[in-house]
Amino acid sequence: MQVYLPNLVMATGQGAMIPVLVYAARNVHASAAVAVVVVAVNGLGTLLFDLPSGRIVARLGEWRSGWIATVLLCAGLCGCLVAGSPLVLASAVFVQAAGWSVWSLVRLTHLSRVAPPHARGRALSIFGGVTRAGNVVGPFVFVAVASRSDVRVAFLVYLVCVVVGFAWLVAARDRSDRDGAAERAQRIRPLQVLADHRRGFATAGVGAFGISLLRGSRNAIVPLWAAHIGLGSSKAALLFALSSLVDLALFYPAGIASDRWGRRSVALPCAVLLSVGHILIPLTHAFSTLFAVAFLLGFGNGLGSGIVMTLGADLTPEVGRASFLAVWRLVSDFGTTAGPLVDSAVVGAGAIVLAGPVVGVIGLATAAVVAIWLREPPHIAARRDPRSEETARPVAPG
């Protein structure tokens, strides 16, 4: 409970902010292409702070790192509230994204440490599920309390959620990380981590990158296309919330499928459906048709609930856990950042209609890597290999 409930509150605030970032940028006189860059900065701040986050968690432990995350989140959101130009807004978004990076690594490190291998998929899919629950509740909160034009309310909602979520975590403090700073003296060497786990990053890492790219693009392209076809910020937030309802409905079945049938059984359909949804976006011209595509995107995203974290937890070593997970998040967050940047590049070239399909094709390419080369973790591979069963079967005497 001390892991999931505070994250639910935090994610509610994030869910209120993400769908209206494009509109917030436009309100401070950003062009369409620059508005997408502001959305990309949300991923860029997380990306650039992944390695420092690993160092912070390894040196200070989970508990004290949570305080640092909260300070960064609050500072960034206060900056968003007073921003009067695209540059100030982007800078503030960057700071809060850095805070989210530390917060996410603290929670991921904790779960990968305490979750048993046979239930890891479910534990991390529930973690992904509460994030999706926040993505559902957040936009509805924004729609309920904001006027049609005041998108800054989304930042205020997020700020309140950060304070409440962290207060909840303090009240229900998990003391099992009292010695959680066992890696204090360790430096994070990304190239060494990549070399030591090169096959995992070349297969599962490519899948994590592709899924993250599609998810990052989804956060930008749906509200951007909604604005392009004349829908207001409230309708864009509603689209995001309804799409996230599908995510929420699938998070636990996704975890069961991941533990029972393997990681590929959820990673592959997630990547394919997100890719197809992107390709279909230019065919929508009204709320109803865009909702249909947003529903498909939500369905695909829900099928992959927690899969990026689960793939990383499967590969993480017992020694150097925070360092490995910091590099893993660097790879996945690079995808989250790359999605909106690809959208921005295509939009900046004057071809907004091609933004979704370009990302969709990249997503299908990474899905092919997952389909062909992804290895299952040992406890799942052993169940599938008849030779393992024969070896484990006792031999009759005589």
Secondary structure, 3 states (H helix, E strand, C coil): CCCHHHHHHHHHHHHHHHHHHHHHHHHCCCCHHHHHHHHHHHHHHHHHCHHHHHHHHHHHHHHHHHHHHHHHHHHHHHHHHHCCCHHHHHHHHHHHHHHHHHHHHHHHHHHHHHCCHHHHHHHHHHHHHHHHHHHHHHHHHHHHHCCCCCCCHHHHHHHHHHHHHHHHHHHCCCHHHCCCCCCCCCCCCHHHHHHHCHHHHHHHHHHHHHHHHHHHHHHHHHHHHHHHCCCCHHHHHHHHHHHHHHHHHHHHHHHHHHHHHCCHHHHHHHHHHHHHHHHHHHHCCCHHHHHHHHHHHHHHHHHCCCHHHHHHHHHCCCCCHHHHHHHHHHHHHHHHHHHHHHHHHHHHCCCHHHHHHHHHHHHHHHHHHHHHHCCCCHHHHHHHCHHHHHHHCCCCCC
